[in-house]
Amino acid sequence: MHPSCADDSLINDDIAPVPAGRRTWGMRDIAALWVGMAVCIPTYQIASSLLGNGLTWWQALLTVLLGNLIVLVPMTLNAHPGTAYGIPFPVLLRASFGTRGANVAALLRGVVACGWFGIQAWIGGAAIYSTLGMIFGFGPPESGISGGQFACFMAFWAVNVVFIWKGMESIKWLEVISAPFLLLVGLALMIWALAKAGGFAAVFAGSSTGLPVSEFLPVFGGGLTAMVGFWATLSLNIPDFSRYAKSQKDQVLGQAIGLPTTMTFYSFIGIVVTGATLVIFGEEIWDPVQVIARLESKWLSCLALVALAVATLSTNIAANVVSPANDFSNLAPKHISFRSGGLITAVIGIGMMPWKLLADPNGYIFTWLIGYSALLGPIAGIMIADYFVLRRRKLDVAELYRVQGIYRYTRGFSLAGLGAFVLAVLPCLPGFLVQIGMIDSSEVPAFFMGVYRLAWFAGFGLGFVLYLGFRKLSPVKLRSVDLRST
């Protein structure tokens, strides 16, 4: 049901509040959602890539666990208004950024999701390519990207588009059936790796010597930020899912059970298998698709690769389509639906050239994950400061859908929200420019490089404090109409 007197330019059926009768997701559904999203190849890769940057196996695993426990806090906090009021992420943004300014923050989140969509589609396509290669007897190209690889990428991309067309219910169904596939593949791969390498002692022998403290701290700090950045995307748009939850208890417990446990367990599998590849093949292979392609049994490899493709599909649809589809819909609700927003996401995902983002583990962590966390950390800080500190969890939902309502601010833009965002991002800019090679590290003080390695934390703290400071100078009207008490 639409809020009364809502303006057509700010609402459609996809971003309207979810009525109580449609909030059917319990704790098990939300935990299953997180298992389905967290059990994915990038989860496997991030911990194993930390090994390549010098961390020991237990340091890498601890980094993953700490990062997920940290990101669980903003995740459950930002989920609260979704469950309380039934509103999606871009509509919630209107309270802190304005009815038009919300599009700025939403589109930044949406573009990051497009990049992740492309990455997951590329991984799924790689699994298909490797499967066909084993059946028909061809291997990867000696250099660059072959036409066959790109064709498999586009084929997997097309399967994703089919599920986008079918909508949210197909996403819930896909999550329930697909997560066990990748869990079983991961466990089987770990058992095989341990058997071939000679047990845990042999696997961890090559990862027992830690870095000196002076070298460890930058890698650990960057890895922790990257781990938080890994789910910094979902910690913003979690209302897109939590608005279907039955209660706050369901969303909090479901996330606490599903997220950190699954991420740590599957990362451990990645660490073990990557360590074992050094013993078995003489080199560390951090891509499970390449590891599976080297199994002795061709048909077992094919089965495992198909399972990887199915599970990658489930992660991609849930984690990287729902948010940008709503974000693009929020841009022009009268003209862009969830379905068309998802199609826009899929097209942009191709243009992000995911094969380049995954080409180097160092770039994957320090350029991609940390780079976008510098943008998303401030948004999270501003949202939480606005909802919990300034408004004390009270929103006027009907006003969120009115052009001339209390969330209009200055011609639809909240100068406090946008100003806090820009100022919170700026300290991370020098470090990012060094990382992508635009300026030399000798030209940037060490302080700013340290800030960049902790980009999400620095941005979150600055965004939180600056927003509340600006609101002291420009107070807001505090009104609330609760659609459902929780």
Secondary structure per residue as TSV (DSSP state, phi and psi in degrees):
chain	resnum	aa	ss	phi	psi
A	1	M	-	360.0	132.9
A	2	H	-	-75.7	144.3
A	3	P	-	-58.3	145.9
A	4	S	T	-61.8	140.8
A	5	C	T	62.9	23.6
A	6	A	-	-68.0	146.9
A	7	D	-	-86.4	135.3
A	8	D	G	-58.7	-28.4
A	9	S	G	-74.3	-8.2
A	10	L	G	-120.4	8.0
A	11	I	-	-150.2	147.3
A	12	N	-	-149.1	-179.9
A	13	D	T	-62.9	-27.3
A	14	D	T	-78.7	-29.2
A	15	I	T	-111.4	7.3
A	16	A	S	-71.5	157.1
A	17	P	-	-58.1	139.4
A	18	V	-	-77.9	122.6
A	19	P	-	-67.7	157.7
A	20	A	G	-55.9	-35.2
A	21	G	G	-65.9	-20.3
A	22	R	G	-100.8	4.3
A	23	R	-	-92.0	86.2
A	24	T	-	-113.7	1.9
A	25	W	B	-83.4	117.6
A	26	G	-	-92.4	-174.2
A	27	M	H	-58.3	-42.4
A	28	R	H	-65.2	-37.8
A	29	D	H	-64.1	-42.9
A	30	I	H	-71.1	-39.6
A	31	A	H	-62.5	-42.3
A	32	A	H	-64.1	-36.9
A	33	L	H	-59.2	-44.7
A	34	W	H	-70.5	-36.3
A	35	V	H	-60.9	-44.5
A	36	G	H	-62.8	-36.0
A	37	M	H	-81.7	-37.2
A	38	A	H	-78.4	-30.1
A	39	V	S	-81.1	88.5
A	40	C	S	-149.7	166.1
A	41	I	H	-64.3	-41.1
A	42	P	H	-59.2	-31.7
A	43	T	H	-62.1	-46.7
A	44	Y	H	-58.4	-41.0
A	45	Q	H	-76.0	-33.2
A	46	I	H	-67.4	-40.5
A	47	A	H	-70.0	-41.8
A	48	S	H	-66.8	-29.6
A	49	S	H	-72.7	-26.2
A	50	L	H	-65.6	-31.9
A	51	L	H	-61.4	-40.4
A	52	G	H	-66.4	-17.7
A	53	N	T	-96.7	7.7
A	54	G	T	108.7	-4.5
A	55	L	-	-76.9	149.7
A	56	T	-	-74.6	169.2
A	57	W	H	-61.4	-40.6
A	58	W	H	-75.4	-30.2
A	59	Q	H	-67.3	-40.1
A	60	A	H	-64.1	-42.9
A	61	L	H	-66.6	-40.5
A	62	L	H	-63.7	-38.3
A	63	T	H	-60.8	-43.2
A	64	V	H	-63.5	-47.6
A	65	L	H	-61.9	-48.7
A	66	L	H	-61.5	-44.1
A	67	G	H	-59.7	-40.1
A	68	N	H	-75.7	-33.2
A	69	L	H	-66.5	-36.6
A	70	I	H	-67.5	-48.7
A	71	V	H	-70.5	-18.9
A	72	L	H	-63.2	-28.8
A	73	V	H	-66.1	-59.5
A	74	P	H	-63.4	-26.3
A	75	M	H	-62.1	-50.6
A	76	T	H	-72.6	-31.7
A	77	L	H	-67.7	-47.1
A	78	N	H	-71.0	-20.6
A	79	A	H	-72.3	-24.8
A	80	H	H	-55.5	-52.8
A	81	P	H	-64.5	-28.9
A	82	G	H	-62.1	-46.0
A	83	T	H	-71.9	-38.3
A	84	A	H	-70.1	-38.0
A	85	Y	H	-119.4	-6.9
A	86	G	-	72.9	20.1
A	87	I	-	-102.7	148.4
A	88	P	-	-82.3	171.8
A	89	F	H	-54.3	-52.0
A	90	P	H	-64.0	-29.3
A	91	V	H	-72.5	-40.6
A	92	L	H	-60.0	-36.5
A	93	L	H	-59.2	-25.9
A	94	R	H	-62.1	-26.7
A	95	A	H	-67.3	-35.7
A	96	S	H	-103.9	-24.5
A	97	F	H	-112.2	-8.3
A	98	G	-	95.5	159.7
A	99	T	T	-63.2	-30.0
A	100	R	T	-100.7	-35.6
A	101	G	T	-63.4	-25.1
A	102	A	H	-57.7	-29.7
A	103	N	H	-64.1	-30.9
A	104	V	H	-63.1	-53.6
A	105	A	H	-66.4	-40.0
A	106	A	H	-64.4	-40.6
A	107	L	H	-70.4	-33.5
A	108	L	H	-61.6	-46.2
A	109	R	H	-62.5	-40.3
A	110	G	H	-64.6	-40.5
A	111	V	H	-66.3	-39.2
A	112	V	H	-61.1	-41.6
A	113	A	H	-63.2	-35.5
A	114	C	H	-61.4	-40.5
A	115	G	H	-62.4	-44.2
A	116	W	H	-66.0	-37.1
A	117	F	H	-58.5	-45.5
A	118	G	H	-63.3	-41.0
A	119	I	H	-60.9	-48.8
A	120	Q	H	-66.3	-37.7
A	121	A	H	-64.8	-38.1
A	122	W	H	-65.1	-42.2
A	123	I	H	-62.7	-44.8
A	124	G	H	-63.1	-40.3
A	125	G	H	-64.7	-36.3
A	126	A	H	-64.9	-37.6
A	127	A	H	-64.1	-41.7
A	128	I	H	-64.0	-43.9
A	129	Y	H	-61.8	-43.8
A	130	S	H	-65.2	-37.8
A	131	T	H	-62.5	-47.7
A	132	L	H	-63.9	-36.6
A	133	G	H	-62.4	-38.5
A	134	M	H	-71.2	-34.7
A	135	I	H	-72.5	-43.8
A	136	F	H	-101.7	-2.0
A	137	G	T	82.4	30.6
A	138	F	-	-119.7	154.8
A	139	G	-	-111.6	-177.4
A	140	P	-	-68.1	155.4
A	141	P	-	-66.0	152.6
A	142	E	S	-67.0	-30.2
A	143	S	S	-154.5	152.3
A	144	G	S	71.0	-164.1
A	145	I	-	-111.0	126.5
A	146	S	-	-85.4	163.6
A	147	G	H	-63.0	-34.8
A	148	G	H	-65.1	-41.7
A	149	Q	H	-61.6	-43.8
A	150	F	H	-68.7	-35.4
A	151	A	H	-64.9	-40.5
A	152	C	H	-66.6	-38.8
A	153	F	H	-58.1	-46.2
A	154	M	H	-68.9	-33.5
A	155	A	H	-65.2	-44.7
A	156	F	H	-67.1	-37.4
A	157	W	H	-57.7	-41.8
A	158	A	H	-65.6	-36.3
A	159	V	H	-63.6	-40.6
A	160	N	H	-58.4	-41.8
A	161	V	H	-62.7	-35.2
A	162	V	H	-60.1	-44.7
A	163	F	H	-70.2	-33.3
A	164	I	H	-60.2	-41.2
A	165	W	H	-65.0	-32.1
A	166	K	H	-79.5	-23.2
A	167	G	-	95.4	-170.1
A	168	M	H	-62.3	-38.7
A	169	E	H	-64.5	-35.1
A	170	S	H	-66.4	-29.6
A	171	I	H	-67.0	-45.8
A	172	K	H	-61.6	-43.4
A	173	W	H	-63.9	-42.6
A	174	L	H	-63.6	-39.6
A	175	E	H	-62.0	-42.2
A	176	V	H	-64.1	-39.8
A	177	I	H	-90.4	-19.0
A	178	S	H	-96.6	-31.4
A	179	A	H	-55.3	-42.5
A	180	P	H	-58.9	-29.1
A	181	F	H	-57.9	-52.1
A	182	L	H	-73.0	-31.0
A	183	L	H	-62.3	-46.0
A	184	L	H	-65.2	-41.8
A	185	V	H	-62.0	-43.9
A	186	G	H	-62.3	-45.4
A	187	L	H	-63.1	-44.5
A	188	A	H	-62.3	-39.6
A	189	L	H	-65.9	-39.1
A	190	M	H	-66.6	-43.3
A	191	I	H	-61.4	-44.3
A	192	W	H	-60.8	-45.2
A	193	A	H	-63.5	-42.4
A	194	L	H	-65.4	-40.7
A	195	A	H	-65.1	-42.0
A	196	K	H	-72.3	-35.3
A	197	A	H	-86.2	-19.9
A	198	G	T	100.8	24.8
A	199	G	S	99.1	176.3
A	200	F	H	-62.0	-38.8
A	201	A	H	-59.0	-43.8
A	202	A	H	-69.5	-37.0
A	203	V	H	-66.3	-44.4
A	204	F	H	-86.8	-5.9
A	205	A	H	-61.3	-33.9
A	206	G	T	-83.5	-0.1
A	207	S	T	-132.6	46.4
A	208	S	-	-111.6	-13.9
A	209	T	-	-100.3	117.3
A	210	G	-	-83.5	166.3
A	211	L	-	-76.4	155.8
A	212	P	-	-59.3	154.0
A	213	V	H	-55.5	-40.1
A	214	S	H	-63.2	-29.7
A	215	E	H	-93.0	-29.8
A	216	F	H	-66.8	-45.2
A	217	L	H	-59.5	-46.1
A	218	P	H	-61.7	-40.5
A	219	V	H	-68.5	-43.3
A	220	F	H	-63.6	-45.2
A	221	G	H	-62.0	-44.4
A	222	G	H	-65.5	-39.9
A	223	G	H	-65.6	-39.7
A	224	L	H	-65.3	-42.8
A	225	T	H	-63.6	-41.0
A	226	A	H	-63.0	-38.4
A	227	M	H	-67.2	-41.0
A	228	V	H	-65.6	-41.3
A	229	G	H	-62.8	-27.4
A	230	F	H	-55.2	-42.4
A	231	W	T	-112.5	12.3
A	232	A	H	-61.6	-28.2
A	233	T	H	-63.2	-53.4
A	234	L	H	-69.1	-26.7
A	235	S	H	-66.8	-18.4
A	236	L	H	-87.2	-52.5
A	237	N	H	-94.1	17.9
A	238	I	T	-58.1	-25.9
A	239	P	H	-58.7	-24.4
A	240	D	H	-59.2	-27.4
A	241	F	H	-102.1	-43.1
A	242	S	H	-67.0	-15.9
A	243	R	T	-69.9	-10.9
A	244	Y	T	-97.3	-0.1
A	245	A	B	-76.4	148.8
A	246	K	S	-71.4	-36.6
A	247	S	-	-155.5	168.1
A	248	Q	H	-63.7	-37.4
A	249	K	H	-60.4	-41.5
A	250	D	H	-63.3	-44.5
A	251	Q	H	-71.0	-37.2
A	252	V	H	-69.7	-52.0
A	253	L	H	-66.8	-39.5
A	254	G	H	-59.5	-42.6
A	255	Q	H	-72.7	-40.5
A	256	A	H	-64.4	-34.9
A	257	I	H	-77.8	-41.3
A	258	G	H	-82.9	-36.1
A	259	L	H	-80.8	-68.1
A	260	P	H	-65.1	-34.8
A	261	T	H	-66.7	-46.1
A	262	T	H	-67.0	-44.1
A	263	M	H	-61.4	-43.7
A	264	T	H	-67.8	-43.2
A	265	F	H	-63.7	-47.2
A	266	Y	H	-72.4	-29.7
A	267	S	H	-66.2	-36.6
A	268	F	H	-61.4	-40.8
A	269	I	H	-59.5	-44.4
A	270	G	H	-61.0	-40.7
A	271	I	H	-64.8	-45.8
A	272	V	H	-63.1	-47.6
A	273	V	H	-67.5	-40.8
A	274	T	H	-63.7	-41.8
A	275	G	H	-63.3	-36.7
A	276	A	H	-69.0	-32.6
A	277	T	H	-63.7	-29.6
A	278	L	H	-65.2	-37.9
A	279	V	H	-74.3	-42.4
A	280	I	H	-77.2	-46.4
A	281	F	H	-108.9	-8.7
A	282	G	S	83.2	7.8
A	283	E	S	-151.1	150.0
A	284	E	-	-82.1	123.1
A	285	I	-	-113.8	111.7
A	286	W	-	-94.3	-1.8
A	287	D	-	-102.2	113.9
A	288	P	H	-63.7	-26.2
A	289	V	H	-62.6	-41.7
A	290	Q	H	-68.2	-36.4
A	291	V	H	-64.8	-47.5
A	292	I	H	-62.2	-36.0
A	293	A	H	-64.5	-16.5
A	294	R	T	-97.6	2.8
A	295	L	-	-63.7	151.8
A	296	E	S	-67.3	-36.1
A	297	S	-	-88.8	117.2
A	298	K	H	-63.3	-44.7
A	299	W	H	-73.2	-32.2
A	300	L	H	-65.9	-40.3
A	301	S	H	-62.4	-43.3
A	302	C	H	-61.2	-44.5
A	303	L	H	-62.1	-44.0
A	304	A	H	-64.3	-40.2
A	305	L	H	-67.7	-37.0
A	306	V	H	-64.2	-41.7
A	307	A	H	-62.0	-40.2
A	308	L	H	-61.0	-42.1
A	309	A	H	-63.5	-42.2
A	310	V	H	-63.8	-46.1
A	311	A	H	-68.1	-35.0
A	312	T	H	-64.0	-37.4
A	313	L	H	-59.9	-44.1
A	314	S	H	-63.9	-42.5
A	315	T	H	-64.0	-43.7
A	316	N	H	-63.2	-45.0
A	317	I	H	-64.5	-45.6
A	318	A	H	-73.6	-47.8
A	319	A	H	-82.7	-28.7
A	320	N	H	-122.3	7.2
A	321	V	T	-117.6	-42.9
A	322	V	H	-57.0	-48.9
A	323	S	H	-65.6	-56.0
A	324	P	H	-63.9	-30.6
A	325	A	H	-61.0	-44.7
A	326	N	H	-68.8	-37.1
A	327	D	H	-64.2	-45.5
A	328	F	H	-68.9	-34.5
A	329	S	H	-63.8	-38.0
A	330	N	H	-64.0	-26.2
A	331	L	H	-65.0	-39.1
A	332	A	S	-151.5	76.7
A	333	P	T	-55.3	-31.9
A	334	K	T	-68.7	-25.7
A	335	H	T	-115.4	-20.6
A	336	I	-	-120.1	116.1
A	337	S	-	-92.9	177.9
A	338	F	H	-57.6	-43.0
A	339	R	H	-63.5	-49.3
A	340	S	H	-69.7	-32.5
A	341	G	H	-63.8	-38.0
A	342	G	H	-65.8	-37.4
A	343	L	H	-67.0	-38.4
A	344	I	H	-60.0	-43.4
A	345	T	H	-56.9	-46.7
A	346	A	H	-62.2	-40.3
A	347	V	H	-68.1	-45.1
A	348	I	H	-64.1	-34.3
A	349	G	H	-57.2	-34.0
A	350	I	H	-67.2	-43.7
A	351	G	H	-66.7	-18.4
A	352	M	T	-75.9	-4.9
A	353	M	-	48.8	67.0
A	354	P	H	-61.7	-25.3
A	355	W	H	-61.6	-27.8
A	356	K	H	-78.3	-36.1
A	357	L	H	-64.3	-31.3
A	358	L	T	-96.4	1.7
A	359	A	S	-66.7	-29.1
A	360	D	-	-137.9	125.3
A	361	P	H	-60.3	-33.8
A	362	N	H	-66.5	-42.7
A	363	G	H	-67.9	-34.6
A	364	Y	I	-59.1	-42.2
A	365	I	I	-83.0	-55.8
A	366	F	I	-85.7	-17.9
A	367	T	I	-101.4	-54.9
A	368	W	I	-74.3	-62.0
A	369	L	I	-65.0	-48.4
A	370	I	H	-72.7	-36.8
A	371	G	H	-57.9	-49.1
A	372	Y	H	-78.5	-21.1
A	373	S	H	-67.2	-23.5
A	374	A	H	-65.6	-26.2
A	375	L	H	-86.6	-37.9
A	376	L	H	-84.7	-28.3
A	377	G	H	-57.2	-49.8
A	378	P	H	-60.1	-37.1
A	379	I	H	-63.5	-42.8
A	380	A	H	-61.7	-43.8
A	381	G	H	-61.9	-41.1
A	382	I	H	-67.4	-43.9
A	383	M	H	-61.9	-45.6
A	384	I	H	-69.9	-39.4
A	385	A	I	-61.7	-41.5
A	386	D	I	-67.1	-48.7
A	387	Y	I	-76.4	-44.6
A	388	F	I	-90.6	-38.0
A	389	V	I	-91.5	-52.5
A	390	L	I	-73.9	-49.8
A	391	R	S	-97.7	-9.2
A	392	R	T	52.2	45.4
A	393	R	T	69.1	21.7
A	394	K	-	-116.0	121.8
A	395	L	-	-126.5	147.3
A	396	D	B	-96.6	98.4
A	397	V	H	-63.4	-43.2
A	398	A	H	-58.7	-37.4
A	399	E	H	-67.6	-26.6
A	400	L	H	-64.0	-18.2
A	401	Y	T	-110.2	18.3
A	402	R	-	-116.9	129.2
A	403	V	T	-62.3	-40.4
A	404	Q	T	-99.8	21.8
A	405	G	S	-81.7	-171.0
A	406	I	T	-72.0	-14.2
A	407	Y	T	-96.6	15.8
A	408	R	-	-75.9	-36.7
A	409	Y	T	55.3	-122.2
A	410	T	B	-100.2	95.2
A	411	R	T	54.1	35.4
A	412	G	T	94.2	-1.9
A	413	F	B	-118.0	131.9
A	414	S	-	-88.7	106.5
A	415	L	H	-65.1	-32.2
A	416	A	H	-64.6	-45.9
A	417	G	H	-66.5	-48.0
A	418	L	H	-68.2	-39.3
A	419	G	H	-65.0	-43.3
A	420	A	H	-63.2	-38.2
A	421	F	H	-63.1	-50.7
A	422	V	H	-61.3	-45.7
A	423	L	H	-67.1	-31.0
A	424	A	H	-75.5	-26.2
A	425	V	H	-80.6	-34.7
A	426	L	G	-53.0	-43.4
A	427	P	G	-61.3	-21.2
A	428	C	G	-88.0	-12.3
A	429	L	H	-63.0	-44.9
A	430	P	H	-58.3	-44.0
A	431	G	H	-63.4	-38.1
A	432	F	H	-65.9	-41.4
A	433	L	H	-63.6	-35.1
A	434	V	H	-66.5	-43.6
A	435	Q	H	-61.7	-37.0
A	436	I	T	-91.6	3.2
A	437	G	T	84.2	14.8
A	438	M	S	-79.2	-29.2
A	439	I	S	-134.9	159.0
A	440	D	-	-82.8	144.2
A	441	S	G	-61.2	-26.3
A	442	S	G	-67.4	-17.8
A	443	E	G	-89.2	-4.2
A	444	V	S	-118.3	127.5
A	445	P	-	-56.9	146.6
A	446	A	H	-57.6	-29.9
A	447	F	H	-57.3	-45.2
A	448	F	H	-71.3	-30.2
A	449	M	H	-67.0	-37.5
A	450	G	H	-65.7	-39.4
A	451	V	H	-62.8	-40.6
A	452	Y	H	-63.8	-40.1
A	453	R	H	-64.1	-23.7
A	454	L	T	-112.2	37.9
A	455	A	H	-56.4	-46.1
A	456	W	H	-64.1	-44.5
A	457	F	H	-65.2	-45.4
A	458	A	H	-63.4	-44.8
A	459	G	H	-65.9	-41.4
A	460	F	H	-60.6	-50.3
A	461	G	H	-62.4	-45.6
A	462	L	H	-64.9	-44.0
A	463	G	H	-60.3	-43.5
A	464	F	H	-59.5	-52.0
A	465	V	H	-70.4	-45.9
A	466	L	H	-63.2	-40.3
A	467	Y	H	-62.3	-46.9
A	468	L	H	-65.1	-35.3
A	469	G	H	-64.8	-43.6
A	470	F	H	-66.0	-32.6
A	471	R	H	-71.5	-24.0
A	472	K	H	-65.5	-36.5
A	473	L	H	-78.8	-27.9
A	474	S	S	-134.0	80.5
A	475	P	-	-61.8	154.2
A	476	V	-	-111.4	159.5
A	477	K	-	-77.9	128.4
A	478	L	-	-107.5	104.1
A	479	R	-	-131.0	154.6
A	480	S	-	-147.9	141.6
A	481	V	B	-130.6	101.9
A	482	D	-	-79.1	122.5
A	483	L	S	-75.3	-23.0
A	484	R	S	-163.6	123.4
A	485	S	-	-80.2	138.8
A	486	T	-	-129.1	360.0
